[in-house]
Amino acid sequence: MLAIFLKTLPFFGLIALGYEAGRRNFFTPEATAYLTKFVFYFALSAMLFNFAANLSLAEIFDPTFLIAYLWGCAMVYLVATAVGFLRGLSVAECAVEAQVATIGNVGFLGIPMFVLLLGPESAGPMLMVLAADLIVFSSLIVILITGSREGRVGLATMRTVGLGLVKNPMIMSIGAGILWSATGRELWTPVNEFLSILGAAATPGALFAIGASLAGKTAERISVAGWLTFCKLALHPAAVALSALVLFPVADPFAAQVMISAAALPVAGNVYILAQHYGVAPQRVSAAILISTAVSIVTVSAIIGLLTGGAP
């Protein structure tokens, strides 16, 4: 367990470095925004395309894996939604809180960290988790918020969802990589090296950007943020483990371990972007991101250690 913790520590150290740079305003909010854009549109996209292009379709698409993951997420999503309704929240607020409870920082934190920590073979399962989060749950929150405000889900809402998916560079890079993989041809060596060099910037850039963005977050409404953090860091991996190991057993034990570990990741930053865009509980989301990221320094290591028997 200690060995796992020590291997994850450098990743969170980079987050802490970014946080301190942001807190001291050495790295301004504008600089953080541009670094995030670079990672999102260039470095991370290159990394995801390179992974997808060098994997077979069977390694990227496993129906049982996806069903198990979505069922685990659905259980936590429904729990968070039910608790929200019991507290008298609106549909939009419940949708945001459910998103916080189920969507982890897979793109910026999970994939870079797990590939180095668990090995390159974790890329396939992580791409499936990321695709499920982006396609299913990022679409669902838009549908629920827009539908609750307009009283219906019309063509305009579905057009917004479709355009959001098409414009998302992570979805596009994974899709393009899968299409290239389907051709059975290897990438031209200079292209492969170009993508490797650019993709190598994703890990330090993403982690630093996470930390710098956290410097602008506030920890208001601690009780609600604490509940949502518990959902994300404890209930979510537990539900996914139940689904992947019992309800819909995943054939590959390693893939199941990666899936459960991914569920243990802290709240994703894009949930805050959506909450802020729609004006629904952004402070609540901000606090949950801040607290869950801090607590996950211990919990992510603990869960990976339990799953792997403490071997790094």
C-alpha positions as CSV (number, residue, x, y, z in Angstrom):
1,M,0.0,0.0,0.0
2,L,2.8,2.4,0.9
3,A,4.5,1.6,-2.4
4,I,1.4,2.6,-4.3
5,F,1.0,5.8,-2.3
6,L,4.6,6.7,-3.0
7,K,4.1,6.1,-6.8
8,T,1.0,8.3,-6.9
9,L,2.6,11.1,-4.8
10,P,4.5,12.7,-7.7
11,F,1.2,13.1,-9.6
12,F,-0.5,14.9,-6.7
13,G,2.8,16.8,-6.1
14,L,2.4,18.3,-9.6
15,I,-1.1,19.3,-8.7
16,A,0.1,20.9,-5.5
17,L,2.8,22.8,-7.5
18,G,0.1,24.1,-9.8
19,Y,-2.1,25.0,-6.9
20,E,0.6,27.0,-5.2
21,A,1.5,28.8,-8.4
22,G,-2.1,29.7,-8.9
23,R,-2.6,30.7,-5.2
24,R,0.4,33.1,-5.4
25,N,-0.9,34.4,-8.7
26,F,2.4,33.5,-10.3
27,F,0.2,31.5,-12.7
28,T,-2.8,33.8,-13.3
29,P,-6.4,32.5,-14.1
30,E,-5.8,33.6,-17.7
31,A,-2.6,31.6,-17.9
32,T,-4.4,28.6,-16.4
33,A,-7.1,28.9,-19.0
34,Y,-4.6,28.9,-21.9
35,L,-2.6,26.0,-20.4
36,T,-5.9,24.0,-20.1
37,K,-6.7,24.8,-23.7
38,F,-3.3,23.6,-24.8
39,V,-3.6,20.3,-22.9
40,F,-7.3,19.8,-23.9
41,Y,-7.0,20.5,-27.6
42,F,-3.5,19.5,-28.4
43,A,-1.4,17.4,-25.9
44,L,-4.2,15.2,-24.4
45,S,-5.8,14.8,-27.8
46,A,-2.5,13.6,-29.3
47,M,-2.1,11.2,-26.4
48,L,-5.7,9.8,-26.8
49,F,-5.4,9.4,-30.6
50,N,-2.0,7.7,-30.2
51,F,-3.4,5.2,-27.7
52,A,-6.5,4.5,-29.7
53,A,-4.6,4.2,-33.0
54,N,-2.3,1.6,-31.5
55,L,-5.0,-0.6,-29.9
56,S,-7.3,-3.1,-31.5
57,L,-11.0,-2.5,-31.5
58,A,-11.5,-5.4,-29.0
59,E,-9.2,-3.6,-26.6
60,I,-11.2,-0.4,-26.8
61,F,-14.8,-1.8,-27.1
62,D,-16.0,-4.4,-24.6
63,P,-19.8,-4.5,-24.3
64,T,-19.7,-6.3,-20.9
65,F,-17.2,-3.8,-19.5
66,L,-19.4,-0.8,-20.6
67,I,-22.6,-2.3,-19.2
68,A,-20.9,-3.0,-15.9
69,Y,-19.5,0.5,-15.7
70,L,-22.7,2.2,-16.7
71,W,-24.7,0.1,-14.2
72,G,-22.3,1.0,-11.4
73,C,-22.5,4.7,-12.3
74,A,-26.3,4.5,-12.6
75,M,-26.7,3.2,-9.0
76,V,-24.7,6.2,-7.6
77,Y,-26.4,8.6,-10.0
78,L,-29.8,7.5,-8.7
79,V,-28.7,7.7,-5.0
80,A,-27.4,11.2,-5.4
81,T,-30.5,12.2,-7.3
82,A,-32.9,10.7,-4.7
83,V,-31.0,12.5,-1.8
84,G,-31.2,15.7,-3.8
85,F,-35.0,15.4,-4.2
86,L,-35.4,14.6,-0.5
87,R,-33.6,17.9,0.2
88,G,-36.1,19.7,-2.0
89,L,-33.7,20.5,-4.9
90,S,-34.8,21.2,-8.4
91,V,-34.2,18.7,-11.3
92,A,-31.3,20.9,-12.5
93,E,-29.6,20.9,-9.1
94,C,-30.1,17.1,-8.7
95,A,-28.6,16.6,-12.2
96,V,-25.5,18.6,-11.3
97,E,-25.1,16.8,-7.9
98,A,-25.5,13.4,-9.6
99,Q,-22.9,14.4,-12.1
100,V,-20.5,15.3,-9.3
101,A,-21.1,12.0,-7.7
102,T,-20.3,9.9,-10.8
103,I,-17.9,11.7,-13.1
104,G,-14.2,11.5,-12.2
105,N,-11.2,13.3,-13.6
106,V,-10.4,10.6,-16.1
107,G,-9.0,12.7,-18.9
108,F,-6.7,15.1,-17.1
109,L,-5.7,12.9,-14.1
110,G,-6.7,9.3,-14.6
111,I,-5.3,8.3,-18.0
112,P,-1.9,10.0,-17.5
113,M,-1.5,8.6,-14.0
114,F,-2.8,5.1,-14.6
115,V,-0.8,4.5,-17.8
116,L,2.4,5.2,-15.8
117,L,1.2,3.6,-12.6
118,L,-0.6,0.5,-13.9
119,G,1.0,0.2,-17.3
120,P,0.1,1.0,-21.0
121,E,-2.4,-1.9,-21.0
122,S,-4.7,0.3,-18.8
123,A,-5.2,2.6,-21.8
124,G,-7.9,0.6,-23.4
125,P,-10.2,0.3,-20.3
126,M,-9.6,4.0,-19.5
127,L,-10.6,5.0,-23.0
128,M,-13.9,3.1,-22.5
129,V,-14.5,4.8,-19.2
130,L,-13.8,8.2,-20.6
131,A,-16.0,7.7,-23.7
132,A,-18.9,6.5,-21.5
133,D,-18.6,9.5,-19.2
134,L,-18.5,12.0,-22.2
135,I,-21.1,10.4,-24.4
136,V,-23.6,9.2,-21.8
137,F,-23.4,11.4,-18.7
138,S,-22.2,14.7,-20.3
139,S,-25.2,14.4,-22.6
140,L,-27.6,13.4,-19.8
141,I,-26.9,16.5,-17.7
142,V,-27.5,18.8,-20.7
143,I,-30.8,17.0,-21.4
144,L,-32.0,17.1,-17.8
145,I,-31.1,20.8,-17.2
146,T,-32.5,22.0,-20.6
147,G,-35.5,19.8,-20.5
148,S,-36.5,20.9,-16.9
149,R,-36.2,24.5,-17.9
150,E,-38.1,24.2,-21.2
151,G,-40.6,21.6,-20.0
152,R,-39.7,19.3,-22.8
153,V,-36.7,17.8,-24.7
154,G,-36.9,19.1,-28.2
155,L,-34.8,19.0,-31.3
156,A,-32.8,22.1,-30.2
157,T,-31.7,20.2,-27.0
158,M,-30.6,17.1,-29.0
159,R,-28.8,19.4,-31.5
160,T,-26.9,21.0,-28.6
161,V,-26.0,17.6,-27.2
162,G,-24.8,16.4,-30.7
163,L,-22.8,19.4,-31.4
164,G,-21.2,19.2,-27.9
165,L,-20.0,15.7,-28.7
166,V,-18.8,16.5,-32.2
167,K,-16.8,19.5,-30.9
168,N,-15.2,17.6,-28.0
169,P,-11.6,17.0,-28.9
170,M,-11.3,14.0,-26.6
171,I,-14.3,12.2,-28.3
172,M,-12.9,13.2,-31.8
173,S,-9.4,12.0,-31.0
174,I,-10.5,8.7,-29.7
175,G,-12.9,8.2,-32.6
176,A,-10.2,9.1,-35.2
177,G,-7.8,6.7,-33.4
178,I,-10.3,3.9,-33.6
179,L,-10.9,4.5,-37.3
180,W,-7.2,4.4,-38.0
181,S,-6.8,1.3,-35.9
182,A,-9.5,-0.4,-38.0
183,T,-7.4,0.1,-41.1
184,G,-4.8,-2.3,-39.6
185,R,-2.0,0.0,-40.7
186,E,0.7,1.4,-38.4
187,L,1.2,5.1,-38.1
188,W,4.0,6.6,-40.2
189,T,7.1,6.7,-37.9
190,P,7.4,10.5,-38.0
191,V,3.7,10.9,-37.2
192,N,3.9,8.4,-34.3
193,E,7.0,10.3,-32.9
194,F,5.3,13.6,-33.3
195,L,2.2,12.4,-31.4
196,S,4.4,10.8,-28.7
197,I,6.3,14.1,-28.2
198,L,3.2,16.2,-28.1
199,G,1.3,13.7,-26.0
200,A,4.1,13.6,-23.4
201,A,3.2,17.2,-22.5
202,A,-0.3,16.0,-21.4
203,T,0.7,14.5,-18.1
204,P,2.7,17.4,-16.5
205,G,0.5,20.0,-18.3
206,A,-2.8,18.5,-17.2
207,L,-1.7,17.9,-13.6
208,F,-0.3,21.5,-13.3
209,A,-3.5,22.9,-14.8
210,I,-5.7,21.0,-12.4
211,G,-3.8,22.4,-9.4
212,A,-3.8,26.0,-10.8
213,S,-7.5,25.8,-11.4
214,L,-8.1,24.5,-7.9
215,A,-6.5,27.7,-6.5
216,G,-9.6,29.6,-7.7
217,K,-12.1,27.2,-6.1
218,T,-13.8,27.9,-2.8
219,A,-14.8,25.4,-0.1
220,E,-18.3,26.7,0.6
221,R,-21.2,24.5,1.7
222,I,-18.9,22.0,3.2
223,S,-21.6,19.6,4.4
224,V,-23.0,19.1,0.8
225,A,-19.5,19.0,-0.7
226,G,-18.6,16.4,1.9
227,W,-21.6,14.2,1.0
228,L,-20.8,14.5,-2.7
229,T,-17.2,13.7,-2.1
230,F,-18.2,10.6,-0.2
231,C,-20.4,9.6,-3.1
232,K,-17.6,10.0,-5.6
233,L,-14.7,8.6,-3.7
234,A,-16.4,5.8,-1.8
235,L,-19.9,4.9,-3.1
236,H,-18.9,5.2,-6.8
237,P,-16.0,2.7,-6.7
238,A,-18.0,0.4,-4.4
239,A,-21.0,0.4,-6.8
240,V,-18.8,-0.1,-9.9
241,A,-16.9,-3.0,-8.1
242,L,-20.3,-4.6,-7.3
243,S,-21.4,-4.3,-10.9
244,A,-18.1,-5.4,-12.5
245,L,-17.3,-8.3,-10.1
246,V,-20.8,-9.6,-9.2
247,L,-23.7,-8.3,-11.4
248,F,-21.9,-8.2,-14.8
249,P,-18.6,-10.0,-14.3
250,V,-15.9,-8.6,-16.5
251,A,-13.8,-11.3,-18.1
252,D,-10.5,-9.6,-17.8
253,P,-9.6,-9.1,-14.0
254,F,-7.1,-6.3,-14.9
255,A,-9.7,-4.4,-16.9
256,A,-12.1,-4.6,-13.9
257,Q,-9.4,-3.3,-11.6
258,V,-8.8,-0.4,-13.9
259,M,-12.5,0.4,-14.1
260,I,-12.9,0.4,-10.3
261,S,-9.8,2.5,-9.8
262,A,-11.1,5.0,-12.4
263,A,-14.3,5.2,-10.4
264,A,-12.3,6.3,-7.4
265,L,-10.9,9.4,-9.1
266,P,-11.9,12.8,-7.8
267,V,-14.6,15.0,-9.4
268,A,-13.9,16.2,-12.9
269,G,-13.3,19.8,-13.6
270,N,-15.7,19.8,-16.6
271,V,-18.6,19.4,-14.2
272,Y,-17.8,22.9,-12.8
273,I,-17.7,24.3,-16.4
274,L,-21.2,22.9,-17.0
275,A,-22.5,24.1,-13.7
276,Q,-21.2,27.5,-14.3
277,H,-22.5,27.6,-17.9
278,Y,-26.0,26.8,-16.8
279,G,-25.8,28.8,-13.5
280,V,-26.6,25.7,-11.4
281,A,-24.8,25.4,-8.0
282,P,-21.3,26.2,-9.3
283,Q,-20.0,26.9,-5.7
284,R,-21.2,23.5,-4.6
285,V,-19.4,21.8,-7.4
286,S,-16.3,23.9,-6.8
287,A,-16.1,22.8,-3.2
288,A,-16.6,19.2,-4.1
289,I,-13.8,19.3,-6.7
290,L,-11.4,20.9,-4.2
291,I,-12.3,18.5,-1.3
292,S,-12.4,15.3,-3.4
293,T,-9.1,16.1,-5.0
294,A,-7.4,16.7,-1.7
295,V,-8.9,13.5,-0.1
296,S,-8.2,11.4,-3.2
297,I,-4.5,11.6,-2.5
298,V,-5.1,8.9,0.1
299,T,-8.2,7.1,-1.2
300,V,-7.0,6.5,-4.8
301,S,-3.8,4.9,-3.5
302,A,-5.8,2.8,-0.9
303,I,-8.3,1.5,-3.5
304,I,-5.6,0.7,-6.1
305,G,-3.6,-1.0,-3.3
306,L,-6.6,-3.1,-2.3
307,L,-7.2,-4.2,-5.9
308,T,-3.6,-5.0,-6.7
309,G,-2.7,-6.5,-3.4
310,G,-0.4,-3.5,-2.6
311,A,1.9,-4.2,-5.6
312,P,2.9,-1.2,-7.6
